[in-house]
Amino acid sequence: MSADSRLPINNFDLDSVRKGVLFLLVGLAAIGYGGFDYVNQQQAIDSAVEVNATILNTDVEADGTSSSAGVEYYPTVRFEYVYQGERYTSTNIHPSSVRQSYDTESAARDVIENYETNTTVTAYTTPISPGNAFLRKEESNSSFIAIGIGIVFVLLGGRSVLKED
């Protein structure tokens, strides 16, 4: 038996393997980021402290430059609050590090409908990160989206690596 016949790499296209490994790495990074964001959201919710916040302005931003076919809409609420004598401004609706997007403008407007300029609302902040207050003490689905995208990349990458000529 020759040395070459024992090397299974001879049956693979090296470019496919490289692309597959790249997809695997991107997928694993997305899964890791999604998991990290989920844990951070849970910690922020668990350690949240209520503060009074004043709504400065609201808006819906449209972004049609994404790789998806349609426009994505982002609800924006800018608010100001005081925590332990320091004044802060935030735009976080959820404790996620990624802004949640919506497929329609009306869905994004529904998110901000209860936040009128110059009104006082309850916001939540954490003692370890007082500058990152959020308005809703609930998870965003952005973590799960990142994990889902990561799984797709891992599956595509695994398929490319294991695909035989």
Phi, psi and chi 1 to 4 in degrees:
 res  aa     phi    psi   chi1   chi2   chi3   chi4
   1 MET       -  125.2 -170.0 -178.9  -74.0      -
   2 SER   -79.6  160.1   71.0      -      -      -
   3 ALA   -62.3  -35.1      -      -      -      -
   4 ASP   -66.7  -33.3  -71.3  -20.3      -      -
   5 SER   -72.3  -16.7   65.8      -      -      -
   6 ARG   -90.2   -9.8  -72.5 -177.1  -85.6  143.6
   7 LEU   -91.6  107.9  -65.7  175.3      -      -
   8 PRO   -67.1  -14.6   21.4  -28.1      -      -
   9 ILE   -64.7  -21.8 -164.7   75.6      -      -
  10 ASN   -63.1  -22.4  -71.3  -21.6      -      -
  11 ASN   -85.7   -2.7  -65.0  -29.2      -      -
  12 PHE  -111.5  148.4  -66.3  103.3      -      -
  13 ASP   -82.4  119.8  175.0   17.2      -      -
  14 LEU   -60.9  -36.8 -166.3   53.1      -      -
  15 ASP   -63.9  -40.1  -75.5  -22.6      -      -
  16 SER   -64.1  -39.1  -70.6      -      -      -
  17 VAL   -64.1  -45.3  171.6      -      -      -
  18 ARG   -61.6  -46.6  -74.0 -177.4 -177.6  148.4
  19 LYS   -62.2  -41.9  -70.9  176.2 -172.3  173.8
  20 GLY   -61.7  -43.4      -      -      -      -
  21 VAL   -64.3  -39.9  168.7      -      -      -
  22 LEU   -61.2  -45.7  179.2   62.4      -      -
  23 PHE   -61.7  -42.0  -90.5   69.5      -      -
  24 LEU   -59.8  -45.1  -75.6  168.4      -      -
  25 LEU   -64.2  -44.3  -67.8  174.5      -      -
  26 VAL   -62.6  -43.3  168.3      -      -      -
  27 GLY   -62.4  -45.1      -      -      -      -
  28 LEU   -64.4  -37.2  -69.3  172.7      -      -
  29 ALA   -64.1  -43.1      -      -      -      -
  30 ALA   -64.7  -42.2      -      -      -      -
  31 ILE   -62.9  -44.5  -69.2  168.8      -      -
  32 GLY   -61.7  -43.6      -      -      -      -
  33 TYR   -64.5  -44.2  177.2   77.3      -      -
  34 GLY   -60.3  -43.6      -      -      -      -
  35 GLY   -64.3  -42.2      -      -      -      -
  36 PHE   -61.6  -45.4  176.6   77.8      -      -
  37 ASP   -64.4  -39.6 -170.4   51.9      -      -
  38 TYR   -61.5  -47.3  177.4   78.1      -      -
  39 VAL   -62.2  -42.6  168.7      -      -      -
  40 ASN   -62.9  -39.9  -79.1  -16.3      -      -
  41 GLN   -61.8  -44.9  -75.5 -172.8   68.0      -
  42 GLN   -61.6  -43.0  -71.3  -58.1  -50.6      -
  43 GLN   -64.7  -40.3  -70.9  174.9  -17.0      -
  44 ALA   -64.8  -42.1      -      -      -      -
  45 ILE   -65.2  -43.7  -70.6  168.7      -      -
  46 ASP   -66.9  -32.4  -68.7  -14.7      -      -
  47 SER  -105.3   12.5   64.9      -      -      -
  48 ALA   -64.8  140.3      -      -      -      -
  49 VAL  -118.6  132.2  175.6      -      -      -
  50 GLU   -72.4  139.3  -70.5 -174.4    5.3      -
  51 VAL  -137.8  152.5  -67.5      -      -      -
  52 ASN   -82.0  134.3  -71.9  -33.8      -      -
  53 ALA  -128.7  148.2      -      -      -      -
  54 THR  -108.6  126.7  -58.1      -      -      -
  55 ILE   -73.6  123.0  -56.5  -62.0      -      -
  56 LEU   -89.9  -42.2  -58.8  174.9      -      -
  57 ASN  -168.4  161.5   56.4   44.2      -      -
  58 THR  -133.7  156.1   62.5      -      -      -
  59 ASP  -166.6  166.6 -164.4   12.2      -      -
  60 VAL  -122.8  122.6  171.6      -      -      -
  61 GLU  -101.5  136.8  -60.7  171.5    4.0      -
  62 ALA  -105.0  138.6      -      -      -      -
  63 ASP  -133.3  110.2 -179.1    9.5      -      -
  64 GLY  -105.4   11.9      -      -      -      -
  65 THR   -94.3    2.7   60.6      -      -      -
  66 SER   -72.6  169.7   69.1      -      -      -
  67 SER   -74.9  -11.3   60.7      -      -      -
  68 SER   -75.7  164.1   64.8      -      -      -
  69 ALA   -72.5  -27.1      -      -      -      -
  70 GLY  -108.9 -176.1      -      -      -      -
  71 VAL   -89.7  141.9  175.3      -      -      -
  72 GLU  -108.6  143.3  -66.7  179.2  -24.8      -
  73 TYR  -116.6  134.2  -63.1   91.5      -      -
  74 TYR  -118.6  117.6  -63.3   90.4      -      -
  75 PRO   -73.6  138.3   25.3  -30.0      -      -
  76 THR  -127.8  128.3  -56.1      -      -      -
  77 VAL  -130.2  117.6  179.7      -      -      -
  78 ARG  -102.2  126.7 -170.3  166.3  167.5  -99.9
  79 PHE  -139.0  158.3   57.9   96.9      -      -
  80 GLU  -122.1  144.3 -176.9  177.0   65.6      -
  81 TYR  -153.2  164.5   59.6   99.4      -      -
  82 VAL  -119.9  130.6  174.6      -      -      -
  83 TYR  -132.1  122.2  178.6   72.5      -      -
  84 GLN    49.4   45.9  -65.7 -173.7  -15.6      -
  85 GLY    82.2   -5.7      -      -      -      -
  86 GLU  -103.3  138.8  -67.1  -71.0  -36.5      -
  87 ARG   -93.5  134.0 -174.6  171.4  -58.6  -80.9
  88 TYR  -131.4  159.3  -61.4   95.4      -      -
  89 THR  -129.0  139.4  -57.5      -      -      -
  90 SER  -142.2  163.1 -178.8      -      -      -
  91 THR  -129.6   14.8   57.7      -      -      -
  92 ASN   -82.4  121.1  -61.9  -36.3      -      -
  93 ILE   -83.6  -44.4  -65.5  172.4      -      -
  94 HIS  -112.9  165.8  -63.9   94.9      -      -
  95 PRO   -78.3   13.9   26.5  -33.1      -      -
  96 SER   -80.7  153.3  175.0      -      -      -
  97 SER   -84.2   -6.6   60.5      -      -      -
  98 VAL  -116.2  132.0  177.2      -      -      -
  99 ARG   -70.1  137.4  -70.9 -167.8  -43.7  166.3
 100 GLN   -83.0  134.6 -172.0  165.9  -19.4      -
 101 SER  -106.6  161.7   66.6      -      -      -
 102 TYR  -131.7  151.4  -64.1   84.8      -      -
 103 ASP   -76.1  -25.6  -67.3  -27.1      -      -
 104 THR  -125.4  152.6   64.5      -      -      -
 105 GLU   -64.8  -37.4 -175.6  175.8   -1.1      -
 106 SER   -64.9  -36.3   62.9      -      -      -
 107 ALA   -65.3  -40.0      -      -      -      -
 108 ALA   -67.6  -38.8      -      -      -      -
 109 ARG   -66.2  -34.0  -70.2 -145.3  179.0  -84.4
 110 ASP   -59.3  -34.1  -72.6  -13.0      -      -
 111 VAL   -66.3  -36.3  173.0      -      -      -
 112 ILE  -100.4    2.7   63.3  173.4      -      -
 113 GLU   -61.8  -27.7   73.2 -179.6   -9.8      -
 114 ASN   -88.5    4.2  -66.1  -33.5      -      -
 115 TYR  -115.2   98.8  -56.2  108.7      -      -
 116 GLU  -100.4  142.3  -65.7 -176.6   28.8      -
 117 THR   -55.0  138.7  -57.9      -      -      -
 118 ASN    69.3   15.5  -64.7  -38.1      -      -
 119 THR   -99.2  158.5   60.0      -      -      -
 120 THR  -101.2  131.5  -59.3      -      -      -
 121 VAL  -132.1  168.8  -62.3      -      -      -
 122 THR   -89.3  129.6  -61.3      -      -      -
 123 ALA  -120.2  172.7      -      -      -      -
 124 TYR  -132.1  136.6  -55.5   91.9      -      -
 125 THR  -134.4  170.1 -169.1      -      -      -
 126 THR  -120.0  146.7   61.9      -      -      -
 127 PRO   -59.9  -30.1  -24.4   33.3      -      -
 128 ILE   -84.4  -15.5   60.4  170.2      -      -
 129 SER  -145.3   66.5 -172.3      -      -      -
 130 PRO   -66.0  -16.7   23.1  -31.4      -      -
 131 GLY   -84.3   -0.5      -      -      -      -
 132 ASN  -117.2   52.0  -67.9  -41.3      -      -
 133 ALA   -67.0  159.9      -      -      -      -
 134 PHE  -140.2  159.6   49.3   94.3      -      -
 135 LEU   -93.8  -30.2  -66.0  171.5      -      -
 136 ARG  -114.6  123.7  -66.7 -169.2  175.4  175.7
 137 LYS   -85.1   61.3 -162.0  174.0  175.4 -177.6
 138 GLU  -150.9  158.0   59.5 -170.5   37.2      -
 139 GLU   -73.4  148.9  -58.5  165.6   -1.9      -
 140 SER   -90.4  154.8  164.0      -      -      -
 141 ASN   -85.5    4.3   67.2   -5.0      -      -
 142 SER   -61.2  -33.2   60.2      -      -      -
 143 SER   -62.7  -43.6  -55.2      -      -      -
 144 PHE   -70.3  -33.5  -59.9  113.5      -      -
 145 ILE   -64.2  -44.9  -68.2  170.9      -      -
 146 ALA   -62.0  -42.1      -      -      -      -
 147 ILE   -64.4  -42.9  -69.5  169.7      -      -
 148 GLY   -61.8  -44.3      -      -      -      -
 149 ILE   -62.7  -41.3  -69.9  169.8      -      -
 150 GLY   -61.2  -40.7      -      -      -      -
 151 ILE   -63.6  -41.4  -70.8  170.3      -      -
 152 VAL   -60.8  -45.5  169.0      -      -      -
 153 PHE   -63.1  -40.9  -90.3   79.0      -      -
 154 VAL   -62.9  -43.5  165.6      -      -      -
 155 LEU   -64.5  -43.2  -68.6  173.4      -      -
 156 LEU   -65.1  -41.0  -69.6  172.3      -      -
 157 GLY   -65.5  -43.4      -      -      -      -
 158 GLY   -62.8  -38.6      -      -      -      -
 159 ARG   -64.4  -42.0 -178.0  172.1  178.7 -103.1
 160 SER   -65.9  -40.1  -68.7      -      -      -
 161 VAL   -69.0  -39.0  168.0      -      -      -
 162 LEU   -90.3   -7.2  -62.2  175.9      -      -
 163 LYS   -68.0  130.1 -175.1  173.4   83.6  172.8
 164 GLU   -92.2  154.2  -68.4 -174.2   30.9      -
 165 ASP   -65.1      -  -74.2  -21.7      -      -
